[in-house]
Amino acid sequence: MLISNMEVVPGKKVVKHLGLVQGSTVRAKHAGRDIMAGLKNIFGGELKGYTELLSESRDEALSRLQQQAELLGANAILNVRFSTSSIAAGASEIFVYGSAVVVEER
Amino acid sequence: MGQFGVFLLLLTLGYVFGRMAESRHYRSIHKREALLRRVLVLPDKMPPIEFQQHNSTLVTGSVVISVDYFKTIAAALRGLVGGRVNAYESLLDRARREAILRMQEQARLKGASAVFNLKFETSRIGDNAGKALGSVEVLAYGTALIPQRHATA
C-alpha cells in the first residue's frame, strides 16, 4: 500500500477515486508515566515515554486507515493528514485521514 | 518561609538542569543537522520533474518536550507585561527541529533523497500543568521520494 501526503504520485497516475478513508485511536497515558512527566516539568527535557506512546498510537491509526482502504480495493492513499486532540484529561485522540485511490504505472 | 524555600529550590533546579538539557539538545541538533543535510526537506506540494522515476512513501518524526520549572515561572512573569516569551520560543524551536531530524533519519533509512510536502502538527500535553504549557508535542511528516535503485517494495 502506497501512503503519501501529496496529491499526486510521481510516475503514476490515479485511475480511480474511492473516497475518504480514516483511522483513529484514543489512548490514555498510564499513571506512572504521568508522575514521571510531572517530575520532568521541573527539570525539562524530552518525555520519551510520551513520544513512544504517541508514535505507537499513530502507527495504530495508520494501520486502521490502511485496512479501510484495502476493503475498498485501493492500492494507494493520497493526501494523508494527521490530527491530534486531547479530548479528556490524560487521553488523546490521534486521527488520520486521506483519500483512497487506485494508481497505475504511467 | 519553608514554602518560599521550596519554590527557590525548584527554580534553581529548573534553571540549572533546564539549561543543561537545552544546551545539550542544541549541540546534538546542530551536529545531526550537518549530517543529514543531504536529505532535502521541502514544503513544496509538487516535486519537480526530476523525481518522476522515484518511489514515494510517508515518513514521520515526532517528539514530546517538557518545559522546566524556570521556564514556567519566566513565562508566567512575561505574561504580566506581554512581549516575546523567549523561554517558550527556544522550546518550540528545539521541538520542531528535532521532529524534522527524526523524519529525515527515517527517510534516510529508507534510502530517500528528498522529502516533499512537509507538514507540522503541534499539540499541547499539559494535564498536570494547569494553565502553563506543560509539554508540547510536535509531529513533522512528509512524503519521502526514493530513487528506484534503492527501492524496497
Chai-1 contact restraints between the chains, C-beta under 6 A:
chainA,res_idxA,chainB,res_idxB,connection_type,confidence,min_distance_angstrom,max_distance_angstrom,comment,restraint_id
A,I3,B,L58,contact,1.0,0.0,6.0,A-B,restraint_1
A,S4,B,S56,contact,1.0,0.0,6.0,A-B,restraint_2
A,S4,B,L58,contact,1.0,0.0,6.0,A-B,restraint_3
A,S4,B,T143,contact,1.0,0.0,6.0,A-B,restraint_4
A,N5,B,N117,contact,1.0,0.0,6.0,A-B,restraint_5
A,N5,B,T143,contact,1.0,0.0,6.0,A-B,restraint_6
A,M6,B,N117,contact,1.0,0.0,6.0,A-B,restraint_7
A,M6,B,T143,contact,1.0,0.0,6.0,A-B,restraint_8
A,V9,B,S56,contact,1.0,0.0,6.0,A-B,restraint_9
A,P10,B,P47,contact,1.0,0.0,6.0,A-B,restraint_10
A,P10,B,F51,contact,1.0,0.0,6.0,A-B,restraint_11
A,P10,B,Q52,contact,1.0,0.0,6.0,A-B,restraint_12
A,P10,B,H54,contact,1.0,0.0,6.0,A-B,restraint_13
A,G11,B,Q52,contact,1.0,0.0,6.0,A-B,restraint_14
A,G11,B,Q53,contact,1.0,0.0,6.0,A-B,restraint_15
A,G38,B,N128,contact,1.0,0.0,6.0,A-B,restraint_16
A,K40,B,S66,contact,1.0,0.0,6.0,A-B,restraint_17
A,N41,B,S66,contact,1.0,0.0,6.0,A-B,restraint_18
A,I42,B,L10,contact,1.0,0.0,6.0,A-B,restraint_19
A,I42,B,G14,contact,1.0,0.0,6.0,A-B,restraint_20
A,I42,B,Y69,contact,1.0,0.0,6.0,A-B,restraint_21
A,F43,B,F17,contact,1.0,0.0,6.0,A-B,restraint_22
A,F43,B,D68,contact,1.0,0.0,6.0,A-B,restraint_23
A,G44,B,G18,contact,1.0,0.0,6.0,A-B,restraint_24
A,G44,B,A21,contact,1.0,0.0,6.0,A-B,restraint_25
A,G44,B,S66,contact,1.0,0.0,6.0,A-B,restraint_26
A,G44,B,D68,contact,1.0,0.0,6.0,A-B,restraint_27
A,G45,B,A21,contact,1.0,0.0,6.0,A-B,restraint_28
A,E46,B,I65,contact,1.0,0.0,6.0,A-B,restraint_29
A,L47,B,V64,contact,1.0,0.0,6.0,A-B,restraint_30
A,L47,B,S66,contact,1.0,0.0,6.0,A-B,restraint_31
A,L47,B,S135,contact,1.0,0.0,6.0,A-B,restraint_32
A,Y50,B,V64,contact,1.0,0.0,6.0,A-B,restraint_33
A,T51,B,V63,contact,1.0,0.0,6.0,A-B,restraint_34
A,T51,B,V64,contact,1.0,0.0,6.0,A-B,restraint_35
A,S55,B,S62,contact,1.0,0.0,6.0,A-B,restraint_36
A,F82,B,E121,contact,1.0,0.0,6.0,A-B,restraint_37
A,T84,B,S123,contact,1.0,0.0,6.0,A-B,restraint_38
A,A89,B,D127,contact,1.0,0.0,6.0,A-B,restraint_39
A,G90,B,D127,contact,1.0,0.0,6.0,A-B,restraint_40
